[in-house]
Amino acid sequence: VGGIYLLLWTVTWLPQPWLRAALYAVLCLLYGAATSAVGVALNVVMMRNVDREFLGRVGGVFNALVCASMPVASLFFAALQRVVPISGVYLFTAAIAAAGFLLLSGRREMAALK
């Protein structure tokens, strides 16, 4: 996911608007597929590690946090874009996504998915 944001950052430097639009469309498609795969992996880890009697409660809290993070992140990145050019926002987001991926991939629960 972080690599896709790095590619989005490089697309901002392309001079042709039609090429930028086409690459944005392809990268957004790849981003959707990548985040879906990460979401599925997180749900599998949650289902394997939470007791059955608490699974509904934990799943509800997890989904509520995921849904609440979308508007919060939108507000944060909109404010960030006011002070940093969009290429900087993509670079910052790539760093956050890469750090999150590295933190998650180092967890033993994620390693058990192999």
C-alpha positions as CSV (number, residue, x, y, z in Angstrom):
1,V,0.0,0.0,0.0
2,G,2.9,2.4,0.8
3,G,4.4,1.6,-2.5
4,I,1.3,2.7,-4.3
5,Y,1.4,6.0,-2.5
6,L,5.0,6.4,-3.7
7,L,3.8,5.8,-7.2
8,L,1.0,8.4,-6.7
9,W,3.7,10.8,-5.6
10,T,5.7,10.2,-8.8
11,V,2.6,10.7,-11.0
12,T,2.2,14.3,-9.7
13,W,5.4,15.1,-11.7
14,L,4.0,14.0,-15.1
15,P,3.3,16.9,-17.4
16,Q,0.5,15.3,-19.5
17,P,-2.9,15.6,-17.7
18,W,-4.4,12.6,-19.6
19,L,-1.5,10.4,-18.6
20,R,-1.8,11.5,-15.0
21,A,-5.5,10.7,-15.0
22,A,-4.9,7.3,-16.5
23,L,-2.2,6.4,-14.1
24,Y,-4.3,7.7,-11.1
25,A,-7.1,5.4,-12.2
26,V,-4.9,2.3,-12.4
27,L,-3.2,3.1,-9.1
28,C,-6.5,3.7,-7.4
29,L,-7.6,0.3,-8.6
30,L,-4.4,-1.3,-7.3
31,Y,-4.8,0.6,-4.0
32,G,-8.4,-0.8,-3.6
33,A,-7.2,-4.3,-4.2
34,A,-4.2,-3.9,-1.8
35,T,-6.3,-2.5,1.0
36,S,-8.9,-5.2,0.5
37,A,-6.2,-7.8,0.9
38,V,-4.9,-6.2,4.1
39,G,-8.5,-5.9,5.5
40,V,-9.1,-9.6,4.9
41,A,-5.8,-10.5,6.6
42,L,-6.7,-8.3,9.6
43,N,-10.1,-9.9,9.9
44,V,-8.6,-13.4,9.8
45,V,-6.2,-12.5,12.5
46,M,-9.0,-11.1,14.6
47,M,-11.2,-14.2,14.1
48,R,-8.3,-16.5,15.0
49,N,-7.3,-14.6,18.2
50,V,-10.6,-13.6,19.7
51,D,-12.8,-15.9,21.7
52,R,-16.0,-16.9,20.0
53,E,-18.2,-15.3,22.6
54,F,-16.5,-11.9,22.2
55,L,-16.1,-12.0,18.4
56,G,-19.3,-10.0,17.7
57,R,-18.4,-7.3,20.2
58,V,-14.8,-7.0,19.0
59,G,-15.9,-7.1,15.4
60,G,-18.4,-4.3,16.0
61,V,-15.8,-2.1,17.8
62,F,-13.3,-2.8,15.0
63,N,-15.7,-1.9,12.2
64,A,-16.8,1.2,14.1
65,L,-13.2,2.3,14.5
66,V,-12.5,1.7,10.8
67,C,-15.5,3.7,9.7
68,A,-14.7,6.5,12.2
69,S,-11.1,6.7,10.9
70,M,-12.3,7.7,7.4
71,P,-13.7,11.1,8.1
72,V,-11.0,11.8,10.7
73,A,-8.3,11.0,8.1
74,S,-10.1,13.0,5.5
75,L,-10.1,16.1,7.8
76,F,-6.5,15.6,8.7
77,F,-5.2,15.2,5.2
78,A,-7.4,18.1,3.9
79,A,-5.8,20.3,6.5
80,L,-2.3,18.9,5.7
81,Q,-2.9,19.7,2.0
82,R,-3.5,23.3,2.8
83,V,0.1,23.7,4.1
84,V,1.9,21.0,2.0
85,P,1.7,20.4,-1.7
86,I,-0.3,17.3,-2.8
87,S,3.0,15.5,-3.7
88,G,4.1,16.0,-0.1
89,V,0.8,14.5,1.2
90,Y,1.3,11.5,-1.0
91,L,4.9,11.1,0.3
92,F,3.7,11.5,4.0
93,T,1.0,8.9,3.4
94,A,3.4,6.5,1.8
95,A,5.6,6.8,4.9
96,I,2.7,6.1,7.2
97,A,1.4,3.2,5.1
98,A,4.9,1.6,4.9
99,A,5.5,2.0,8.6
100,G,2.1,0.5,9.4
101,F,2.8,-2.4,7.0
102,L,6.2,-3.1,8.6
103,L,4.6,-3.0,12.1
104,L,1.9,-5.4,11.1
105,S,4.1,-7.8,9.2
106,G,6.4,-8.1,12.2
107,R,3.6,-9.4,14.5
108,R,3.6,-13.1,15.1
109,E,-0.2,-13.2,14.4
110,M,0.4,-12.1,10.9
111,A,3.3,-14.5,10.5
112,A,1.0,-17.3,11.4
113,L,-1.1,-16.7,8.3
114,K,1.5,-18.2,6.1
